Amino acid sequence: MTLTAAAVLVPLTLACGSSRGGQADSGAPGVRQPVTGVDWRVDSLTAESTTLQAPATARIRIRADGLAAGNLGCNQFGARATVRGDRITIGDVRATKMACAPERMDFERAFARTLTTGTLTARADDGKLTLTDGDGDVVRLSRGAPE
């Protein structure tokens, strides 16, 4: 399965509200958190006013070399990623083609769509990350992917 999205650059680290030191700025002085190189567990996705709880397998890791990888809820995926300030763009997602229970597949389709419909606005704060797309859909993540 291939999904396409916008331009791709090599990310360093997400800087939410700041570009200092390649780390995310939570808004509080001195509280900064790296976003790339972190295993992020997907907690939930709110799309079209409906919140879906993520399967335990859903996760993403954005690497400093411009690649993102993880699990959409059922299938493993890889993609190119752009991180610029508090903006992230995921493009050209390539995923395995396993079938899972219908609710996992519903989550996977919604998650893949949210990741790839355009630029995401990110906010990292206290071990949490939120990604919001241009339609207002929100992915909530926590530091530390499941084993």
DSSP file with accessible surface (Angstrom, degrees, kcal/mol):
  #  RESIDUE AA STRUCTURE BP1 BP2  ACC     N-H-->O    O-->H-N    N-H-->O    O-->H-N    TCO  KAPPA ALPHA  PHI   PSI    X-CA   Y-CA   Z-CA
    1    1 A M              0   0   81      0, 0.0    94,-1.4     0, 0.0     2,-0.4   0.000 360.0 360.0 360.0 132.6    0.0    0.0    0.0
    2    2 A T  E     -A   94   0A  74     92,-0.2     2,-0.4     2,-0.0    92,-0.2  -0.986 360.0-177.9-125.9 128.7    1.4    3.4   -0.9
    3    3 A L  E     -A   93   0A  50     90,-1.6    90,-1.4    -2,-0.4     2,-0.3  -0.953  15.8-148.5-118.4 143.9    0.0    6.7    0.3
    4    4 A T        +     0   0  102     -2,-0.4     2,-0.2    88,-0.2    87,-0.1  -0.821  21.1 161.6-116.4 154.2    1.6   10.0   -0.9
    5    5 A A        -     0   0   31     -2,-0.3    86,-0.1     1,-0.3   112,-0.1  -0.795  39.9 -52.3-147.9-164.6    2.0   13.4    0.7
    6    6 A A  S    S-     0   0   53     84,-0.2    -1,-0.3    -2,-0.2   112,-0.1   0.206  76.5 -37.9 -73.8-169.7    4.0   16.6    0.4
    7    7 A A        -     0   0   78      1,-0.1     2,-0.4    84,-0.1    75,-0.1   0.109  51.8-140.5 -54.3 157.8    7.7   17.4    0.1
    8    8 A V        +     0   0   43     73,-0.1     2,-0.3    -3,-0.1    74,-0.2  -0.975  23.6 165.3-128.0 132.8   10.4   15.6    2.1
    9    9 A L        -     0   0   77     -2,-0.4    72,-0.3    80,-0.2    80,-0.1  -0.843  47.8 -87.0-130.1 173.8   13.6   16.9    3.7
   10   10 A V        -     0   0   89     -2,-0.3     2,-0.2    72,-0.1    72,-0.1  -0.742  46.8-143.2 -85.9 119.1   16.0   15.5    6.3
   11   11 A P        -     0   0    0      0, 0.0    55,-0.2     0, 0.0    56,-0.1  -0.496  21.8-178.6 -81.6 152.8   14.7   16.2    9.8
   12   12 A L        -     0   0  125     71,-0.4     2,-0.3     1,-0.2    54,-0.1   0.655  64.1 -39.6-104.6 -80.9   16.9   17.0   12.7
   13   13 A T        -     0   0   36     70,-0.1    72,-0.3    22,-0.1    -1,-0.2  -0.991  61.0-103.0-150.1 145.8   14.6   17.4   15.7
   14   14 A L        -     0   0    0     -2,-0.3     2,-0.6     8,-0.1    72,-0.2  -0.488  27.9-163.4 -71.0 133.9   11.2   19.0   16.1
   15   15 A A        -     0   0    5     70,-1.8     2,-0.9    -2,-0.2     3,-0.3  -0.884   5.6-159.2-120.1  97.1   11.3   22.4   17.7
   16   16 A C  S    S-     0   0    6     -2,-0.6     9,-0.6     1,-0.3    11,-0.2  -0.672  81.7 -14.5 -80.0 107.1    7.8   23.2   19.0
   17   17 A G  S    S+     0   0   73     -2,-0.9     2,-0.3     7,-0.1    -1,-0.3   0.427 137.6  50.8  82.7  -4.0    7.7   26.9   19.3
   18   18 A S        -     0   0   23     -3,-0.3     7,-0.2     5,-0.1    -1,-0.0  -0.985  58.8-153.0-159.2 152.5   11.5   27.2   19.1
   19   19 A S    >   +     0   0  104     -2,-0.3     3,-0.7     3,-0.1     2,-0.3   0.189  53.8 133.1-113.0  18.4   14.3   26.1   16.9
   20   20 A R  G >  S-     0   0  121      1,-0.2     3,-1.5     3,-0.1    -2,-0.1  -0.511  79.7 -15.8 -73.8 129.5   16.9   26.1   19.7
   21   21 A G  G 3  S-     0   0   66     -2,-0.3    -1,-0.2     1,-0.3     3,-0.1   0.596 106.9 -81.4  61.6  13.1   19.2   23.1   20.1
   22   22 A G  G <  S+     0   0   23     -3,-0.7     2,-0.3     1,-0.2    13,-0.3   0.838  99.1 116.2  65.0  29.6   17.1   20.8   17.9
   23   23 A Q  S <  S-     0   0   68     -3,-1.5    -1,-0.2   -10,-0.2     2,-0.2  -0.942  71.0-101.2-130.6 155.5   14.7   20.0   20.7
   24   24 A A  E     -K   33   0B   0      9,-2.6     9,-2.4    -2,-0.3     2,-0.6  -0.491  28.4-143.6 -73.7 141.2   11.0   20.6   21.3
   25   25 A D  E     -K   32   0B  20     -9,-0.6    99,-0.2     7,-0.2     7,-0.2  -0.931   4.4-159.9-107.3 118.6   10.1   23.5   23.5
   26   26 A S        -     0   0    5      5,-2.0     6,-0.1    -2,-0.6    -1,-0.1   0.523  50.0-102.0 -76.6  -3.7    7.1   22.7   25.7
   27   27 A G  S    S+     0   0   60      1,-0.4    -1,-0.1     4,-0.3     5,-0.1   0.155  94.9 104.2 102.7 -20.5    6.5   26.4   26.3
   28   28 A A  S >  S-     0   0   42      3,-0.3     3,-2.1     1,-0.1    -1,-0.4  -0.805  85.5 -98.8 -95.0 136.7    7.9   26.4   29.8
   29   29 A P  T 3  S+     0   0  129      0, 0.0     3,-0.1     0, 0.0    -1,-0.1  -0.279 105.8   4.7 -55.9 129.8   11.4   27.9   30.2
   30   30 A G  T 3  S+     0   0   75      1,-0.2     2,-0.8    -3,-0.0    -5,-0.0   0.420  99.0 115.5  78.5  -2.2   14.1   25.2   30.3
   31   31 A V    <   +     0   0   67     -3,-2.1    -5,-2.0     2,-0.0    -3,-0.3  -0.861  37.8 153.2-103.8 103.1   11.6   22.3   29.5
   32   32 A R  E     -K   25   0B  92     -2,-0.8    -7,-0.2    -7,-0.2    93,-0.1  -0.962  22.5-167.4-132.0 152.0   12.6   20.9   26.2
   33   33 A Q  E     -K   24   0B  17     -9,-2.4    -9,-2.6    -2,-0.3    91,-0.1  -0.994  21.4-124.2-143.3 129.0   12.1   17.5   24.7
   34   34 A P        -     0   0   45      0, 0.0   -11,-0.1     0, 0.0   -19,-0.1  -0.418  19.7-174.1 -69.3 148.6   13.6   15.8   21.6
   35   35 A V    >   +     0   0    0    -13,-0.3     3,-0.9   -21,-0.2    27,-0.4   0.717  62.9  70.8-112.0 -39.8   11.0   14.4   19.2
   36   36 A T  T 3  S+     0   0   14      1,-0.2    27,-0.2    25,-0.1     3,-0.1  -0.460  99.3  29.4 -76.3 152.6   13.2   12.6   16.6
   37   37 A G  T 3  S+     0   0   35     25,-3.3     2,-0.4     1,-0.2    -1,-0.2   0.615  96.8 116.6  75.7  12.6   14.9    9.4   17.8
   38   38 A V    <   -     0   0    8     -3,-0.9     2,-0.7    24,-0.4    24,-0.5  -0.921  67.1-129.1-114.9 136.6   12.0    8.7   20.2
   39   39 A D        -     0   0   71     -2,-0.4   105,-3.2    22,-0.1     2,-0.5  -0.777  29.8-162.7 -81.4 116.3    9.7    5.8   20.1
   40   40 A W  E     -BC  60 143A   0     20,-2.7    20,-2.3    -2,-0.7     2,-0.4  -0.914   8.0-149.2-106.5 123.7    6.2    7.3   20.3
   41   41 A R  E     -BC  59 142A  85    101,-3.2   101,-2.6    -2,-0.5     2,-0.5  -0.766  20.6-127.2 -86.9 130.5    3.2    5.1   21.3
   42   42 A V  E     + C   0 141A   4     16,-2.2    99,-0.3    -2,-0.4    16,-0.2  -0.687  29.0 178.0 -81.2 124.4    0.0    6.3   19.7
   43   43 A D  E     -     0   0A  43     97,-3.2    11,-2.3    -2,-0.5     2,-0.3   0.869  58.9 -23.4 -92.0 -47.9   -2.7    6.7   22.4
   44   44 A S  E     -DC  53 140A  11     96,-1.5    96,-2.7     9,-0.3     2,-0.4  -0.982  47.0-140.7-159.7 167.7   -5.6    7.9   20.3
   45   45 A L  E     -DC  52 139A   0      7,-2.3     7,-3.3    -2,-0.3     2,-0.6  -0.996   7.9-160.6-138.0 126.2   -6.7    9.7   17.2
   46   46 A T  E     +DC  51 138A  29     92,-3.0    92,-2.3    -2,-0.4     2,-0.4  -0.963  24.2 163.3-109.2 114.2   -9.6   12.2   16.9
   47   47 A A  E >   -D   50   0A  10      3,-2.5     3,-1.8    -2,-0.6    -2,-0.1  -1.000  65.1  -4.5-133.8 133.0  -10.8   12.5   13.4
   48   48 A E  T 3  S-     0   0  148     -2,-0.4    -1,-0.1     1,-0.3     3,-0.1   0.905 130.0 -56.0  51.4  44.9  -14.0   14.1   12.1
   49   49 A S  T 3  S+     0   0  127      1,-0.2     2,-0.5    -3,-0.1    -1,-0.3   0.600 116.5 111.0  66.3  14.4  -15.2   14.6   15.8
   50   50 A T  E <   -D   47   0A  82     -3,-1.8    -3,-2.5     2,-0.0     2,-0.5  -0.978  57.5-147.6-120.0 129.5  -14.7   10.9   16.6
   51   51 A T  E     -D   46   0A  77     -2,-0.5     2,-0.5    -5,-0.2    -5,-0.3  -0.849  12.4-167.2 -98.5 126.3  -12.0    9.7   19.0
   52   52 A L  E     -D   45   0A  59     -7,-3.3    -7,-2.3    -2,-0.5     2,-0.3  -0.946  19.1-131.2-109.9 129.8  -10.5    6.2   18.3
   53   53 A Q  E     -D   44   0A 144     -2,-0.5    -9,-0.3    -9,-0.2   -10,-0.1  -0.641  32.1-117.5 -76.3 138.0   -8.4    4.5   20.9
   54   54 A A        -     0   0   21    -11,-2.3    19,-0.1    -2,-0.3    -1,-0.1  -0.484  22.9-109.6 -78.1 144.0   -5.2    3.2   19.3
   55   55 A P    >   -     0   0   22      0, 0.0     3,-1.8     0, 0.0   -13,-0.2  -0.366  36.4-108.5 -61.5 152.5   -4.3   -0.5   19.1
   56   56 A A  T 3  S+     0   0   79      1,-0.3   -14,-0.1   -15,-0.1    -2,-0.1   0.757 117.7  58.3 -58.1 -23.4   -1.4   -1.3   21.5
   57   57 A T  T 3  S+     0   0   48     16,-0.3    -1,-0.3    88,-0.1     2,-0.2   0.635  76.7 111.7 -83.1 -14.3    0.8   -1.9   18.4
   58   58 A A    <   +     0   0    0     -3,-1.8   -16,-2.2   -16,-0.2     2,-0.3  -0.437  42.5 134.6 -69.7 125.3    0.4    1.6   16.9
   59   59 A R  E     -BE  41  71A  65     12,-2.0    12,-1.8   -18,-0.3     2,-0.3  -0.980  34.4-155.4-161.3 165.7    3.6    3.6   17.1
   60   60 A I  E     -BE  40  70A   4    -20,-2.3   -20,-2.7    -2,-0.3     2,-0.4  -0.990   2.5-169.1-150.3 145.3    5.9    5.9   15.2
   61   61 A R  E     - E   0  69A  88      8,-2.3     8,-2.1    -2,-0.3     2,-0.6  -0.985   9.8-157.9-134.3 123.7    9.6    6.8   15.4
   62   62 A I  E     - E   0  68A   4    -24,-0.5   -25,-3.3   -27,-0.4   -24,-0.4  -0.923  17.8-151.6-102.8 120.0   11.0    9.7   13.3
   63   63 A R    >   -     0   0   99      4,-3.5     3,-1.6    -2,-0.6     4,-0.2  -0.583  23.1-119.3 -93.8 157.5   14.7    9.4   12.8
   64   64 A A  T 3  S+     0   0   57      1,-0.3    -1,-0.1    -2,-0.2   -51,-0.0   0.667 108.7  68.5 -67.4 -15.0   17.3   12.1   12.3
   65   65 A D  T 3  S-     0   0   76      2,-0.2    -1,-0.3   -55,-0.1     3,-0.1   0.337 122.6 -96.4 -89.4   9.0   18.1   10.7    8.9
   66   66 A G  S <  S+     0   0    0     -3,-1.6    15,-2.2     1,-0.3     2,-0.4   0.622  86.7 117.6  91.9  13.6   14.7   11.7    7.4
   67   67 A L  E     - F   0  80A  55     13,-0.2    -4,-3.5    -4,-0.2     2,-0.4  -0.880  42.3-164.6-114.3 147.4   12.9    8.4    7.8
   68   68 A A  E     +EF  62  79A   2     11,-3.2    11,-2.4    -2,-0.4     2,-0.3  -0.961  16.0 168.2-123.2 146.2    9.9    7.5    9.9
   69   69 A A  E     +EF  61  78A  42     -8,-2.1    -8,-2.3    -2,-0.4     2,-0.3  -0.980  15.4 102.2-152.1 160.6    8.8    4.0   10.7
   70   70 A G  E     -EF  60  77A   7      7,-1.9     7,-2.5    -2,-0.3     2,-0.4  -0.979  63.8 -54.6 164.4-146.6    6.4    2.2   13.0
   71   71 A N  E     -EF  59  76A   6    -12,-1.8   -12,-2.0    -2,-0.3     5,-0.2  -0.999  23.7-154.5-135.1 129.9    3.0    0.5   13.0
   72   72 A L  S    S-     0   0    1      3,-2.9    39,-0.2    -2,-0.4   -14,-0.2   0.509  70.3 -77.1 -81.1  -5.8   -0.3    1.9   11.8
   73   73 A G  S    S+     0   0    0      2,-0.3   -16,-0.3   -16,-0.2   -15,-0.2  -0.091 123.4  12.9 132.4 -32.0   -2.3   -0.3   14.1
   74   74 A a  S    S+     0   0    6      1,-0.3     2,-0.3    30,-0.1    25,-0.1   0.505 121.1  53.7-132.8 -48.8   -2.0   -3.6   12.1
   75   75 A N  S    S-     0   0    2     21,-0.1    -3,-2.9    23,-0.1    -1,-0.3  -0.729  75.5-121.4-103.9 144.1    0.7   -3.1    9.5
   76   76 A Q  E     -F   71   0A  86     -2,-0.3    20,-2.0    -5,-0.2     2,-0.3  -0.453  37.2-171.5 -72.1 148.9    4.3   -2.0    9.7
   77   77 A F  E     -FG  70  95A  12     -7,-2.5    -7,-1.9    18,-0.2     2,-0.3  -0.965  19.2-166.3-142.3 161.6    5.2    1.1    7.7
   78   78 A G  E     +FG  69  94A  29     16,-2.1    16,-2.8    -2,-0.3     2,-0.3  -0.973  18.4 159.6-140.9 152.4    8.1    3.2    6.6
   79   79 A A  E     -F   68   0A   9    -11,-2.4   -11,-3.2    -2,-0.3     2,-0.2  -0.984  41.5 -98.8-162.2 163.5    8.1    6.7    5.1
   80   80 A R  E     -FG  67  91A  93     11,-1.4    11,-2.3    -2,-0.3     2,-0.3  -0.629  43.1-159.6 -83.2 151.9   10.2    9.8    4.4
   81   81 A A  E     - G   0  90A   0    -15,-2.2     2,-0.4   -72,-0.3     9,-0.2  -0.992  15.0-156.4-139.7 145.5    9.7   12.6    6.9
   82   82 A T  E     - G   0  89A  13      7,-2.7     7,-2.3    -2,-0.3     2,-0.5  -0.980   9.2-174.0-118.1 130.6   10.3   16.3    7.1
   83   83 A V  E     + G   0  88A  16     -2,-0.4   -71,-0.4     5,-0.2     2,-0.4  -0.992  12.8 161.6-124.6 122.1   10.6   18.2   10.4
   84   84 A R  E >   - G   0  87A 162      3,-2.8     3,-1.9    -2,-0.5     2,-0.2  -0.896  66.2 -51.6-141.7 108.2   10.9   21.9   10.3
   85   85 A G  T 3  S-     0   0   32     -2,-0.4   -70,-1.8   -72,-0.3   -69,-0.1  -0.431 122.7 -19.1  62.3-128.1   10.2   23.8   13.5
   86   86 A D  T 3  S+     0   0   48    -72,-0.2    36,-2.9    -2,-0.2     2,-0.4   0.155 120.3  97.9 -96.9  22.1    6.9   22.6   14.8
   87   87 A R  E <   -HG 121  84A 113     -3,-1.9    -3,-2.8    34,-0.2     2,-0.4  -0.914  48.4-175.9-114.6 135.4    5.8   21.2   11.4
   88   88 A I  E     -HG 120  83A   1     32,-2.5    32,-3.7    -2,-0.4     2,-0.4  -0.993   4.3-169.2-128.4 135.1    6.1   17.6   10.3
   89   89 A T  E     - G   0  82A  13     -7,-2.3    -7,-2.7    -2,-0.4     2,-0.5  -0.995   3.5-165.5-124.1 127.1    5.3   16.2    6.9
   90   90 A I  E     + G   0  81A   1     25,-0.8     2,-0.3    28,-0.5   -84,-0.2  -0.939  17.7 176.4-109.6 131.4    5.1   12.4    6.3
   91   91 A G  E     + G   0  80A   0    -11,-2.3   -11,-1.4    -2,-0.5   -87,-0.2  -0.914  46.2  17.4-136.8 161.6    5.2   11.2    2.7
   92   92 A D  E    S-     0   0A  68     -2,-0.3     2,-0.3   -13,-0.2   -88,-0.2   0.900  70.1-162.1  48.7  56.2    5.2    8.1    0.6
   93   93 A V  E     -A    3   0A   2    -90,-1.4   -90,-1.6    -3,-0.1     2,-0.5  -0.507   6.3-166.5 -69.4 130.0    4.1    5.7    3.3
   94   94 A R  E     +AG   2  78A 159    -16,-2.8   -16,-2.1    -2,-0.3     2,-0.3  -0.989  14.2 176.0-118.9 127.1    4.9    2.1    2.4
   95   95 A A  E     - G   0  77A  17    -94,-1.4   -18,-0.2    -2,-0.5   -24,-0.1  -0.912  33.2-105.3-132.2 156.3    3.2   -0.5    4.5
   96   96 A T        -     0   0   61    -20,-2.0   -21,-0.1    -2,-0.3   -22,-0.1  -0.184  32.8-126.8 -66.0 172.5    2.8   -4.3    4.8
   97   97 A K        +     0   0  171    -23,-0.1     2,-0.1     2,-0.0    -1,-0.1  -0.183  51.2 143.5-124.1  43.2   -0.6   -5.7    3.7
   98   98 A M        -     0   0  111    -22,-0.1     2,-0.4     1,-0.0   -23,-0.1  -0.476  43.5-131.8 -78.5 154.0   -1.8   -7.8    6.6
   99   99 A A        +     0   0   93     -2,-0.1     2,-0.2   -25,-0.1    -2,-0.0  -0.868  29.8 172.7-105.4 140.2   -5.5   -7.9    7.4
  100  100 A a        -     0   0   33     -2,-0.4     5,-0.1     1,-0.2   -26,-0.1  -0.733  45.3 -49.8-130.9-176.5   -6.6   -7.5   11.0
  101  101 A A    >>  -     0   0   40     -2,-0.2     4,-2.2     1,-0.1     3,-0.6  -0.188  60.3-108.8 -55.3 149.3   -9.9   -7.1   12.9
  102  102 A P  H 3> S+     0   0   92      0, 0.0     4,-2.6     0, 0.0     5,-0.2   0.859 117.2  53.1 -53.9 -40.6  -12.2   -4.4   11.4
  103  103 A E  H 3> S+     0   0  132      1,-0.2     4,-2.1     2,-0.2     5,-0.1   0.879 109.8  48.7 -66.6 -34.8  -11.7   -1.9   14.2
  104  104 A R  H <> S+     0   0   80     -3,-0.6     4,-2.7     2,-0.2    -1,-0.2   0.897 112.1  48.8 -68.2 -39.8   -7.9   -2.1   13.9
  105  105 A M  H  X S+     0   0   33     -4,-2.2     4,-2.6     2,-0.2    -2,-0.2   0.895 109.4  52.5 -67.4 -37.5   -8.2   -1.6   10.1
  106  106 A D  H  X S+     0   0   84     -4,-2.6     4,-2.1    -5,-0.2    -2,-0.2   0.931 111.9  45.8 -61.9 -45.0  -10.5    1.4   10.7
  107  107 A F  H  X S+     0   0    4     -4,-2.1     4,-3.0     1,-0.2     5,-0.2   0.941 111.5  52.7 -62.0 -46.0   -7.9    2.9   13.0
  108  108 A E  H  X S+     0   0    3     -4,-2.7     4,-2.8     1,-0.2     5,-0.3   0.914 109.4  47.7 -57.7 -45.7   -5.1    2.2   10.6
  109  109 A R  H  X S+     0   0  128     -4,-2.6     4,-2.3     1,-0.2    -1,-0.2   0.932 114.7  46.2 -62.9 -43.7   -6.8    3.9    7.7
  110  110 A A  H  X S+     0   0    4     -4,-2.1     4,-2.4    -5,-0.2    -2,-0.2   0.912 114.2  48.2 -65.7 -41.4   -7.7    7.0    9.8
  111  111 A F  H  X S+     0   0    0     -4,-3.0     4,-2.7   -39,-0.2    -2,-0.2   0.949 112.6  47.4 -64.9 -47.7   -4.1    7.1   11.2
  112  112 A A  H  X S+     0   0    4     -4,-2.8     4,-1.6    -5,-0.2    -2,-0.2   0.918 112.8  50.1 -61.0 -41.7   -2.4    6.8    7.8
  113  113 A R  H  X S+     0   0  109     -4,-2.3     4,-1.0    -5,-0.3    -1,-0.2   0.938 111.6  47.5 -63.1 -45.1   -4.8    9.5    6.3
  114  114 A T  H  < S+     0   0    0     -4,-2.4     3,-0.5     1,-0.2     4,-0.2   0.914 112.1  50.2 -63.9 -41.6   -4.0   11.9    9.2
  115  115 A L  H  < S+     0   0    0     -4,-2.7   -25,-0.8     1,-0.2     3,-0.2   0.829 120.4  34.0 -63.9 -31.5   -0.3   11.3    8.9
  116  116 A T  H  < S+     0   0   13     -4,-1.6    -1,-0.2    -3,-0.2    -2,-0.2   0.347  87.4  91.0-114.5   7.1   -0.2   11.9    5.1
  117  117 A T  S  < S-     0   0   70     -4,-1.0     2,-0.3    -3,-0.5    -1,-0.2   0.519 103.4 -64.6 -83.8  -2.4   -2.8   14.5    4.3
  118  118 A G  S    S-     0   0   21     -3,-0.2   -28,-0.5    -4,-0.2     2,-0.2  -0.982  87.9 -11.0 153.2-160.1   -0.4   17.4    4.6
  119  119 A T        -     0   0   66     -2,-0.3     2,-0.4   -30,-0.1    15,-0.3  -0.498  57.1-147.4 -76.1 134.4    1.7   19.2    7.2
  120  120 A L  E     -H   88   0A   0    -32,-3.7   -32,-2.5    -2,-0.2     2,-0.5  -0.811   6.9-138.1 -98.3 141.2    1.2   18.3   10.8
  121  121 A T  E     -HI  87 132A  48     11,-3.1    11,-2.7    -2,-0.4     2,-0.3  -0.868  26.6-156.8 -97.1 130.4    1.6   20.8   13.6
  122  122 A A  E     - I   0 131A   4    -36,-2.9     2,-0.4    -2,-0.5     9,-0.2  -0.821  18.8-175.4-113.9 149.5    3.4   19.2   16.6
  123  123 A R  E     - I   0 130A 122      7,-1.9     7,-2.2    -2,-0.3     2,-0.5  -0.951   7.6-166.5-141.4 120.1    3.5   20.0   20.3
  124  124 A A  E     + I   0 129A   0     -2,-0.4     2,-0.3   -99,-0.2     5,-0.2  -0.912  19.4 157.0-108.3 131.5    5.8   18.1   22.7
  125  125 A D  E >   - I   0 128A  66      3,-2.6     3,-1.4    -2,-0.5    -2,-0.0  -0.888  60.8 -19.1-159.6 120.9    5.2   18.5   26.4
  126  126 A D  T 3  S-     0   0  140     -2,-0.3     3,-0.1     1,-0.3   -93,-0.0   0.874 127.6 -41.8  53.4  49.7    6.1   16.3   29.4
  127  127 A G  T 3  S+     0   0   23      1,-0.3    16,-2.6    15,-0.1     2,-0.3   0.583 120.4 105.2  77.6   7.6    6.5   13.0   27.6
  128  128 A K  E <   -IJ 125 142A 109     -3,-1.4    -3,-2.6    14,-0.2     2,-0.4  -0.887  48.6-166.4-119.9 152.6    3.5   13.6   25.4
  129  129 A L  E     -IJ 124 141A   2     12,-2.3    12,-3.0    -2,-0.3     2,-0.4  -0.999   0.9-166.2-136.7 133.9    3.3   14.6   21.7
  130  130 A T  E     -IJ 123 140A  44     -7,-2.2    -7,-1.9    -2,-0.4     2,-0.5  -0.982   2.2-164.8-119.2 138.5    0.3   15.8   19.8
  131  131 A L  E     -IJ 122 139A   3      8,-2.4     8,-3.0    -2,-0.4     2,-0.5  -0.992   8.0-171.2-120.4 124.1    0.1   16.0   16.0
  132  132 A T  E     -IJ 121 138A  46    -11,-2.7   -11,-3.1    -2,-0.5     6,-0.2  -0.967   8.0-151.1-120.9 128.8   -2.6   18.1   14.5
  133  133 A D    >   -     0   0    8      4,-2.4     3,-2.0    -2,-0.5   -13,-0.1  -0.347  37.3 -93.5 -90.4 176.9   -3.4   18.2   10.8
  134  134 A G  T 3  S+     0   0   77    -15,-0.3    -1,-0.1     1,-0.3   -14,-0.1   0.691 124.3  56.6 -65.3 -18.3   -4.9   21.0    8.8
  135  135 A D  T 3  S-     0   0  129      2,-0.1    -1,-0.3   -21,-0.1   -87,-0.1   0.421 121.0-105.2 -90.4  -2.0   -8.4   19.6    9.2
  136  136 A G    <   +     0   0   46     -3,-2.0     2,-0.2     1,-0.3    -2,-0.1   0.492  69.9 148.5  90.1   3.2   -8.1   19.7   13.0
  137  137 A D        -     0   0   15    -23,-0.1    -4,-2.4   -90,-0.1     2,-0.4  -0.514  33.1-152.7 -69.7 141.8   -7.6   15.9   13.4
  138  138 A V  E     -CJ  46 132A  24    -92,-2.3   -92,-3.0    -6,-0.2     2,-0.5  -0.970  16.0-162.6-128.3 129.7   -5.4   15.1   16.4
  139  139 A V  E     -CJ  45 131A   0     -8,-3.0    -8,-2.4    -2,-0.4     2,-0.5  -0.942  14.3-157.1-105.5 126.7   -3.1   12.2   17.1
  140  140 A R  E     +CJ  44 130A 102    -96,-2.7   -97,-3.2    -2,-0.5   -96,-1.5  -0.926  16.9 177.9-107.6 129.3   -2.1   11.9   20.8
  141  141 A L  E     -CJ  42 129A   1    -12,-3.0   -12,-2.3    -2,-0.5     2,-0.3  -0.895  17.2-151.3-129.9 157.9    1.1   10.0   21.5
  142  142 A S  E     -CJ  41 128A   4   -101,-2.6  -101,-3.2    -2,-0.3   -14,-0.2  -0.956  33.7 -97.1-127.5 149.1    3.2    9.1   24.6
  143  143 A R  E    S+C   40   0A 112    -16,-2.6  -103,-0.2    -2,-0.3  -105,-0.0  -0.351  93.0  45.6 -62.6 135.3    6.9    8.5   24.9
  144  144 A G  S    S-     0   0   33   -105,-3.2  -104,-0.2     2,-0.1  -103,-0.1   0.817  72.2-135.1  97.2  96.6    7.9    4.8   24.8
  145  145 A A        -     0   0   19      1,-0.1  -104,-0.1  -105,-0.1   -86,-0.1  -0.431  34.2 -96.2 -75.0 153.2    6.5    2.4   22.3
  146  146 A P              0   0   46      0, 0.0    -1,-0.1     0, 0.0    -2,-0.1  -0.315 360.0 360.0 -66.0 153.1    5.3   -1.0   23.4
  147  147 A E              0   0  231     -3,-0.1     0, 0.0     0, 0.0     0, 0.0  -0.387 360.0 360.0 -69.7 360.0    7.7   -3.9   23.1
